[in-house]
Amino acid sequence: MKQILLNTILIFFLWNSVNSYTAAAQDIPDSSDAHKMSVSNNSLFDVSKYQISAGYWNDNFMAYQKLLNGIIKNGEDDFVTASLWLQIALENPEECWFLDIYYNILTNKLEHYRNDLLTVRLSIEKETSLGFVQAGSGIIASGNFGGSKLQNGYHRIFDIKRVRLPYIEKYETGLIAFFRYEPIIWRSEKFCFKGFASNSLRTAAGPSNFRAGIELNAVTQPVRKSYIFHFQTQAGYSNYYSLGKYLSPLFENGLSWGVLLSGGYTGKCNIATWITSNQYGLKQPHFGVSFIFGWNGRRLSNLSDLSDFTFP
């Protein structure tokens, strides 16, 4: 508990420090940053500026495995086997507010147990002259949240062998303190190259982690003022800590990378498909899809939302 309180105090100290630079921040061209679509903000807070996002990823995604057979190896359907994500975003000219819900199905076939994680986080993001800054807090719980039924239902559809594992006996609930910083290294009208560093500290239930790396975004100018396409790639290092008995075998420090392709109708919707490798330091590929719907929403699909890489 002391760790989470100290980390929360540090987050708010850093947040207040970077706020002093906000007034000097310059607008980034819409086509050079993965966070924004081409819209205008002209009110202090307008709930019509919202987005609803959803994502799903799996280490044993049949559609991807058939398409990429021989290019990227199949997942082993183990460890962090599948994840679901829901985000509600509200924005005003100064910042964006996010409510994120993450649902993760964890399995360990070798040691014969499973566990589900459910995470709820509230955060705020601001653009400053130093780059993008995001901070938040929330709760995380481990237990039986229907992961076994969901996984085996998926297996039933694709005629895959069922995974029959008992849930761990010890369920936990903990708090989260989160901070993320993305300094812009170089940008042009269509490209944005930046770094990222994040720390997510938890008490019990889930893995704490520190991540850092680089990211490249390429965004087209809106086609016929309506359609926009986005390419994003990330490479970085993930360090997991405070794992505990049941999580230690499922996570491992290591290098990771991801590639995302998305397209959509400017300010209305966005659909993305993406691939990551070694996302959890266990040399496992993950494949996913995500959808964004919103009225004048600014954000495009983003690997940082989907991953950080899975436990923001």
JOFEN-V488948 format. One record per residue. N is the residue number from 1. RES is the residue in one letter. OMEGA is omega in whole degrees, -180 to 180 (NA if undefined). Layout:
n=N res=RES omega=OMEGA
n=N res=RES omega=OMEGA
This chain:
n=1 res=M omega=178
n=2 res=K omega=179
n=3 res=Q omega=-177
n=4 res=I omega=178
n=5 res=L omega=179
n=6 res=L omega=180
n=7 res=N omega=178
n=8 res=T omega=177
n=9 res=I omega=179
n=10 res=L omega=179
n=11 res=I omega=-177
n=12 res=F omega=174
n=13 res=F omega=178
n=14 res=L omega=180
n=15 res=W omega=179
n=16 res=N omega=180
n=17 res=S omega=-178
n=18 res=V omega=178
n=19 res=N omega=-179
n=20 res=S omega=180
n=21 res=Y omega=-173
n=22 res=T omega=-178
n=23 res=A omega=-178
n=24 res=A omega=-176
n=25 res=A omega=179
n=26 res=Q omega=177
n=27 res=D omega=178
n=28 res=I omega=176
n=29 res=P omega=-175
n=30 res=D omega=-175
n=31 res=S omega=-176
n=32 res=S omega=-176
n=33 res=D omega=-176
n=34 res=A omega=-177
n=35 res=H omega=-167
n=36 res=K omega=166
n=37 res=M omega=-176
n=38 res=S omega=177
n=39 res=V omega=177
n=40 res=S omega=178
n=41 res=N omega=-177
n=42 res=N omega=175
n=43 res=S omega=-177
n=44 res=L omega=176
n=45 res=F omega=-175
n=46 res=D omega=-176
n=47 res=V omega=174
n=48 res=S omega=175
n=49 res=K omega=-177
n=50 res=Y omega=173
n=51 res=Q omega=171
n=52 res=I omega=-176
n=53 res=S omega=177
n=54 res=A omega=180
n=55 res=G omega=178
n=56 res=Y omega=175
n=57 res=W omega=-170
n=58 res=N omega=177
n=59 res=D omega=-178
n=60 res=N omega=-173
n=61 res=F omega=-170
n=62 res=M omega=-178
n=63 res=A omega=-180
n=64 res=Y omega=-175
n=65 res=Q omega=177
n=66 res=K omega=-178
n=67 res=L omega=-173
n=68 res=L omega=-180
n=69 res=N omega=-179
n=70 res=G omega=178
n=71 res=I omega=176
n=72 res=I omega=-175
n=73 res=K omega=178
n=74 res=N omega=173
n=75 res=G omega=-177
n=76 res=E omega=-179
n=77 res=D omega=-178
n=78 res=D omega=-180
n=79 res=F omega=175
n=80 res=V omega=-167
n=81 res=T omega=179
n=82 res=A omega=-179
n=83 res=S omega=174
n=84 res=L omega=-176
n=85 res=W omega=175
n=86 res=L omega=179
n=87 res=Q omega=171
n=88 res=I omega=-176
n=89 res=A omega=173
n=90 res=L omega=-175
n=91 res=E omega=168
n=92 res=N omega=-176
n=93 res=P omega=-174
n=94 res=E omega=-175
n=95 res=E omega=174
n=96 res=C omega=175
n=97 res=W omega=-177
n=98 res=F omega=167
n=99 res=L omega=-178
n=100 res=D omega=174
n=101 res=I omega=-180
n=102 res=Y omega=179
n=103 res=Y omega=-174
n=104 res=N omega=178
n=105 res=I omega=-178
n=106 res=L omega=178
n=107 res=T omega=174
n=108 res=N omega=-177
n=109 res=K omega=-177
n=110 res=L omega=-179
n=111 res=E omega=168
n=112 res=H omega=171
n=113 res=Y omega=176
n=114 res=R omega=180
n=115 res=N omega=175
n=116 res=D omega=176
n=117 res=L omega=176
n=118 res=L omega=-175
n=119 res=T omega=175
n=120 res=V omega=-176
n=121 res=R omega=173
n=122 res=L omega=-178
n=123 res=S omega=178
n=124 res=I omega=-180
n=125 res=E omega=177
n=126 res=K omega=172
n=127 res=E omega=178
n=128 res=T omega=177
n=129 res=S omega=179
n=130 res=L omega=-177
n=131 res=G omega=-180
n=132 res=F omega=179
n=133 res=V omega=179
n=134 res=Q omega=179
n=135 res=A omega=-180
n=136 res=G omega=177
n=137 res=S omega=-178
n=138 res=G omega=-180
n=139 res=I omega=178
n=140 res=I omega=-179
n=141 res=A omega=175
n=142 res=S omega=-180
n=143 res=G omega=178
n=144 res=N omega=-180
n=145 res=F omega=175
n=146 res=G omega=-178
n=147 res=G omega=-180
n=148 res=S omega=180
n=149 res=K omega=-180
n=150 res=L omega=-179
n=151 res=Q omega=-178
n=152 res=N omega=172
n=153 res=G omega=175
n=154 res=Y omega=180
n=155 res=H omega=-180
n=156 res=R omega=-180
n=157 res=I omega=-176
n=158 res=F omega=177
n=159 res=D omega=177
n=160 res=I omega=180
n=161 res=K omega=180
n=162 res=R omega=177
n=163 res=V omega=-175
n=164 res=R omega=-179
n=165 res=L omega=177
n=166 res=P omega=175
n=167 res=Y omega=177
n=168 res=I omega=-176
n=169 res=E omega=-175
n=170 res=K omega=175
n=171 res=Y omega=-176
n=172 res=E omega=174
n=173 res=T omega=-178
n=174 res=G omega=179
n=175 res=L omega=-179
n=176 res=I omega=167
n=177 res=A omega=-171
n=178 res=F omega=175
n=179 res=F omega=180
n=180 res=R omega=180
n=181 res=Y omega=-180
n=182 res=E omega=177
n=183 res=P omega=178
n=184 res=I omega=-179
n=185 res=I omega=-180
n=186 res=W omega=178
n=187 res=R omega=174
n=188 res=S omega=-177
n=189 res=E omega=-175
n=190 res=K omega=-176
n=191 res=F omega=175
n=192 res=C omega=179
n=193 res=F omega=-177
n=194 res=K omega=175
n=195 res=G omega=174
n=196 res=F omega=175
n=197 res=A omega=-179
n=198 res=S omega=174
n=199 res=N omega=178
n=200 res=S omega=-177
n=201 res=L omega=-178
n=202 res=R omega=170
n=203 res=T omega=178
n=204 res=A omega=171
n=205 res=A omega=-172
n=206 res=G omega=-178
n=207 res=P omega=169
n=208 res=S omega=179
n=209 res=N omega=171
n=210 res=F omega=-180
n=211 res=R omega=176
n=212 res=A omega=180
n=213 res=G omega=-180
n=214 res=I omega=-175
n=215 res=E omega=177
n=216 res=L omega=177
n=217 res=N omega=174
n=218 res=A omega=-176
n=219 res=V omega=179
n=220 res=T omega=168
n=221 res=Q omega=180
n=222 res=P omega=179
n=223 res=V omega=-176
n=224 res=R omega=178
n=225 res=K omega=-175
n=226 res=S omega=-171
n=227 res=Y omega=-177
n=228 res=I omega=-180
n=229 res=F omega=-171
n=230 res=H omega=173
n=231 res=F omega=179
n=232 res=Q omega=174
n=233 res=T omega=180
n=234 res=Q omega=171
n=235 res=A omega=-177
n=236 res=G omega=-179
n=237 res=Y omega=179
n=238 res=S omega=177
n=239 res=N omega=180
n=240 res=Y omega=179
n=241 res=Y omega=-178
n=242 res=S omega=-174
n=243 res=L omega=-177
n=244 res=G omega=-172
n=245 res=K omega=-172
n=246 res=Y omega=-178
n=247 res=L omega=-177
n=248 res=S omega=-180
n=249 res=P omega=-173
n=250 res=L omega=-177
n=251 res=F omega=-178
n=252 res=E omega=178
n=253 res=N omega=179
n=254 res=G omega=177
n=255 res=L omega=179
n=256 res=S omega=175
n=257 res=W omega=178
n=258 res=G omega=177
n=259 res=V omega=-179
n=260 res=L omega=173
n=261 res=L omega=-180
n=262 res=S omega=177
n=263 res=G omega=180
n=264 res=G omega=-180
n=265 res=Y omega=-170
n=266 res=T omega=176
n=267 res=G omega=-176
n=268 res=K omega=-178
n=269 res=C omega=-178
n=270 res=N omega=179
n=271 res=I omega=-176
n=272 res=A omega=171
n=273 res=T omega=-173
n=274 res=W omega=-179
n=275 res=I omega=172
n=276 res=T omega=177
n=277 res=S omega=179
n=278 res=N omega=-175
n=279 res=Q omega=-179
n=280 res=Y omega=180
n=281 res=G omega=-179
n=282 res=L omega=177
n=283 res=K omega=178
n=284 res=Q omega=173
n=285 res=P omega=173
n=286 res=H omega=-177
n=287 res=F omega=-177
n=288 res=G omega=174
n=289 res=V omega=176
n=290 res=S omega=-178
n=291 res=F omega=176
n=292 res=I omega=174
n=293 res=F omega=178
n=294 res=G omega=177
n=295 res=W omega=-178
n=296 res=N omega=176
n=297 res=G omega=-174
n=298 res=R omega=-167
n=299 res=R omega=168
n=300 res=L omega=175
n=301 res=S omega=-170
n=302 res=N omega=179
n=303 res=L omega=-179
n=304 res=S omega=176
n=305 res=D omega=-174
n=306 res=L omega=-176
n=307 res=S omega=-167
n=308 res=D omega=-33
n=309 res=F omega=176
n=310 res=T omega=-176
n=311 res=F omega=180
n=312 res=P omega=NA
